[in-house]
Amino acid sequence: MDMNLQEKVAVITGGNKGLGAASAALLAEEGAHLLITARDGKQLAETAARIRLDHNGMVETLSADLTEPDSADQIAQAALDAFGRIDILVNCAGASQGGVFWEIPDKIWEDSLSLKFLGTIRMIRAVIPQMRKQNYGRIVIVAGNAGKQPNARMLPGSAANAALLAVTTGLAQEVASDGIVVNAVNPGPSRTERLTTLMKNLASNSGTTVEDVEQGIIAEIPMNRLGEPVEIARLIVFLASDAAANITGTSITADGGGTKALA
């Protein structure tokens, strides 16, 4: 299948590790040019070097913090300066701490909404003018299945994810006539550093072990395993490609069968 990604320009937030890094590598393998961004500049540079070596890809980097209001515009401008256009935006930035509801302080709620939700909003707002000018754009929001199936111990992230799903559906209607499609991916638990950190926090808050937390998560997954980052990345790349040109305003769940709902 021709994904028509050769020389397309993709901006990936949270591109230094996890699902962002996995998506960047697959996009480079398909011939896309990349600007990857994250707060951790050192890890970002290491990821870019690995992609250049493995896929001979054109990769630019920019260390930025999407909780800062001007950062999204700086990222978009850096992509335009490097490549002259922006065809694809993949939003992977954002992590949320969990815990017992009445023990979660305001700061955790604020951090979750500031980075994952508002950071994504700012980033989309920054790239849409260029996409409208081109009459072409692909926006993929990595939300999370907790937005549809809230977990009592992961509510800050669930709230941010649910808000992103609402934006996905509403915004897709607004920009469809401009040649822009907007979709979301809802990963289930996937073996990333983000999940490892979350499991450590949950273990600490509940007085158990990380292994027990992981087994508790896996017990809810019919496939009896965590997802792998590359599995989610394949779905992201599909939605970022012309193979998915007639899909917009929707979310696709990849969670090993954990969601208990009609398709």
C-alpha positions as CSV (number, residue, x, y, z in Angstrom):
1,M,0.0,0.0,0.0
2,D,1.3,3.4,-0.9
3,M,0.9,5.6,2.1
4,N,2.0,8.7,0.1
5,L,4.2,10.0,2.9
6,Q,7.4,10.5,0.9
7,E,8.7,14.0,1.7
8,K,5.6,14.9,3.7
9,V,6.6,17.1,6.7
10,A,5.5,15.8,10.1
11,V,5.7,17.6,13.5
12,I,5.7,15.2,16.4
13,T,5.3,16.4,20.0
14,G,6.6,14.2,22.7
15,G,8.9,12.8,20.0
16,N,11.8,12.0,22.3
17,K,10.5,8.6,23.6
18,G,7.6,6.2,23.8
19,L,4.8,6.5,21.2
20,G,6.2,9.7,19.8
21,A,9.6,8.3,19.1
22,A,8.1,5.1,17.7
23,S,5.8,7.1,15.4
24,A,8.7,9.3,14.3
25,A,10.8,6.3,13.3
26,L,7.9,4.8,11.3
27,L,7.2,8.1,9.5
28,A,10.9,8.4,8.6
29,E,10.9,4.9,7.3
30,E,8.0,5.9,5.0
31,G,10.1,8.9,3.7
32,A,8.6,11.7,5.7
33,H,10.7,14.7,6.9
34,L,10.4,15.3,10.7
35,L,10.6,18.0,13.3
36,I,10.4,16.3,16.7
37,T,10.0,18.2,19.9
38,A,9.9,17.6,23.6
39,R,11.2,19.1,26.8
40,D,14.2,16.8,27.2
41,G,16.7,18.1,24.7
42,K,19.3,15.5,25.4
43,Q,17.0,12.6,24.8
44,L,15.5,14.4,21.8
45,A,18.9,14.6,20.2
46,E,19.6,10.9,20.9
47,T,16.3,9.9,19.3
48,A,16.9,12.1,16.2
49,A,20.4,10.6,15.8
50,R,19.0,7.1,15.9
51,I,16.3,7.9,13.3
52,R,18.9,9.4,11.0
53,L,21.1,6.4,11.3
54,D,18.4,3.7,11.0
55,H,16.3,5.4,8.3
56,N,18.5,8.0,6.7
57,G,15.8,10.5,7.6
58,M,15.7,14.2,7.6
59,V,15.1,15.1,11.2
60,E,15.1,18.5,12.9
61,T,14.7,18.9,16.7
62,L,13.5,21.6,19.0
63,S,13.4,21.5,22.7
64,A,10.2,23.1,23.9
65,D,7.7,23.1,26.8
66,L,4.1,23.2,25.5
67,T,2.9,24.5,28.9
68,E,4.5,27.8,27.8
69,P,2.0,29.8,25.6
70,D,4.5,30.8,22.9
71,S,6.1,27.4,22.4
72,A,3.7,26.0,19.9
73,D,4.1,28.9,17.5
74,Q,7.9,28.5,17.8
75,I,7.6,24.8,16.9
76,A,5.4,25.5,13.9
77,Q,7.8,28.2,12.7
78,A,10.8,26.0,13.1
79,A,9.2,23.4,10.9
80,L,8.3,26.0,8.3
81,D,11.8,27.4,8.4
82,A,13.3,23.9,7.9
83,F,10.9,22.4,5.4
84,G,8.6,25.1,4.1
85,R,5.4,23.4,5.0
86,I,3.6,21.3,7.6
87,D,1.5,18.3,6.4
88,I,1.2,16.2,9.6
89,L,0.9,16.9,13.3
90,V,1.1,14.0,15.7
91,N,0.4,15.1,19.3
92,C,2.0,12.7,21.8
93,A,3.1,15.1,24.5
94,G,1.6,14.8,28.0
95,A,1.5,12.5,31.0
96,S,-0.7,12.4,34.0
97,Q,-0.2,11.1,37.5
98,G,-2.8,9.0,39.1
99,G,-3.9,8.3,42.6
100,V,-6.8,8.1,45.0
101,F,-9.3,10.8,44.0
102,W,-9.5,12.7,47.4
103,E,-5.7,12.6,47.7
104,I,-4.9,14.1,44.3
105,P,-3.9,17.8,44.8
106,D,-4.9,20.6,42.4
107,K,-1.4,20.7,41.0
108,I,-1.7,17.2,39.4
109,W,-5.0,18.2,37.8
110,E,-3.5,21.5,36.6
111,D,-0.4,19.8,35.2
112,S,-2.4,17.2,33.3
113,L,-4.7,19.8,31.7
114,S,-1.8,22.2,31.1
115,L,0.4,19.9,29.1
116,K,-1.7,17.2,27.5
117,F,-4.9,19.2,26.8
118,L,-3.8,22.8,26.5
119,G,-0.5,21.9,24.9
120,T,-2.3,19.9,22.2
121,I,-4.8,22.8,21.7
122,R,-1.9,25.3,21.3
123,M,-0.1,23.0,18.9
124,I,-3.2,22.4,16.7
125,R,-3.9,26.1,16.6
126,A,-0.3,26.8,15.5
127,V,-0.3,24.5,12.5
128,I,-3.9,24.9,11.2
129,P,-3.2,28.3,9.3
130,Q,-0.5,26.6,7.2
131,M,-2.6,23.5,6.6
132,R,-5.5,25.6,5.5
133,K,-3.3,27.6,3.2
134,Q,-2.1,24.3,1.6
135,N,-5.7,22.8,1.7
136,Y,-4.1,19.7,3.2
137,G,-3.4,18.5,6.7
138,R,-3.4,15.4,8.9
139,I,-3.8,15.8,12.7
140,V,-3.5,12.8,14.9
141,I,-4.2,13.3,18.6
142,V,-2.9,10.5,20.9
143,A,-5.5,10.6,23.7
144,G,-6.0,7.4,25.7
145,N,-8.6,4.9,26.3
146,A,-9.1,6.2,29.8
147,G,-10.9,9.1,28.2
148,K,-13.7,6.6,27.2
149,Q,-13.3,4.0,30.0
150,P,-12.2,6.1,33.1
151,N,-10.2,4.3,35.7
152,A,-10.9,5.5,39.3
153,R,-7.1,5.8,40.0
154,M,-6.3,7.6,36.7
155,L,-8.8,10.4,36.6
156,P,-6.6,13.5,35.8
157,G,-5.5,11.7,32.6
158,S,-9.0,10.5,31.9
159,A,-10.3,14.0,32.1
160,A,-7.7,15.3,29.7
161,N,-8.2,12.5,27.3
162,A,-12.0,12.9,27.3
163,A,-11.6,16.6,26.5
164,L,-9.3,15.8,23.6
165,L,-11.8,13.4,22.2
166,A,-14.5,16.1,22.2
167,V,-12.1,18.5,20.4
168,T,-11.3,15.7,17.8
169,T,-14.9,15.3,16.8
170,G,-15.8,19.0,16.9
171,L,-12.7,20.4,15.2
172,A,-12.9,17.8,12.4
173,Q,-16.2,19.3,11.3
174,E,-14.8,22.8,11.3
175,V,-11.8,22.1,9.1
176,A,-13.0,19.3,6.8
177,S,-13.6,21.7,3.9
178,D,-10.0,22.9,4.2
179,G,-8.7,19.4,3.4
180,I,-7.7,18.8,7.0
181,V,-8.6,15.6,8.8
182,V,-8.5,15.2,12.6
183,N,-8.5,11.9,14.3
184,A,-7.5,10.4,17.7
185,V,-5.8,7.2,18.8
186,N,-6.8,5.7,22.1
187,P,-4.0,3.4,23.2
188,G,-4.6,1.0,26.0
189,P,-1.8,0.3,28.4
190,S,1.4,0.2,26.3
191,R,4.9,-0.6,27.5
192,T,6.3,2.9,27.6
193,E,8.3,4.9,30.1
194,R,5.1,6.8,30.8
195,L,3.2,3.7,31.9
196,T,6.2,2.6,34.0
197,T,6.1,5.9,35.8
198,L,2.4,5.7,36.3
199,M,2.6,2.2,37.7
200,K,5.3,3.2,40.1
201,N,3.1,6.1,41.4
202,L,0.1,3.8,41.7
203,A,2.1,1.2,43.6
204,S,3.5,3.9,45.9
205,N,0.0,5.4,46.5
206,S,-1.6,2.0,47.2
207,G,1.2,0.4,49.2
208,T,1.8,-2.4,46.7
209,T,4.4,-3.4,44.1
210,V,4.9,-2.3,40.5
211,E,4.6,-6.0,39.5
212,D,1.3,-6.3,41.2
213,V,0.0,-3.1,39.5
214,E,1.1,-4.4,36.1
215,Q,-0.5,-7.8,36.7
216,G,-3.7,-6.0,37.7
217,I,-3.7,-4.0,34.5
218,I,-3.0,-7.1,32.3
219,A,-5.8,-9.0,34.0
220,E,-8.2,-6.5,32.4
221,I,-6.9,-7.1,28.9
222,P,-8.3,-10.0,27.0
223,M,-5.1,-10.4,25.0
224,N,-3.3,-10.8,28.3
225,R,-0.4,-8.5,27.6
226,L,0.5,-4.8,27.4
227,G,0.6,-3.2,24.0
228,E,4.0,-2.4,22.3
229,P,4.8,1.2,21.2
230,V,5.3,0.1,17.6
231,E,1.8,-1.3,17.4
232,I,0.3,2.0,18.3
233,A,2.8,3.8,16.0
234,R,1.5,1.8,13.0
235,L,-2.0,3.1,13.6
236,I,-0.8,6.7,14.1
237,V,1.1,6.5,10.8
238,F,-1.9,5.1,9.0
239,L,-4.1,7.9,10.2
240,A,-1.4,10.4,9.2
241,S,-1.3,9.0,5.7
242,D,-3.5,9.4,2.6
243,A,-4.6,5.8,3.1
244,A,-6.9,7.2,5.8
245,A,-8.1,10.3,3.8
246,N,-11.8,9.5,4.3
247,I,-11.6,9.1,8.0
248,T,-12.1,12.2,10.2
249,G,-13.6,13.2,13.5
250,T,-13.2,9.8,15.1
251,S,-11.0,7.9,17.5
252,I,-9.6,4.4,17.1
253,T,-9.0,2.3,20.2
254,A,-6.0,-0.1,20.3
255,D,-6.2,-1.8,23.8
256,G,-6.0,-5.5,23.3
257,G,-9.8,-5.9,23.6
258,G,-10.0,-4.1,27.0
259,T,-12.8,-1.8,25.9
260,K,-16.3,-3.2,26.7
261,A,-18.4,-1.4,24.2
262,L,-20.1,-1.9,20.8
263,A,-17.8,-0.9,17.9
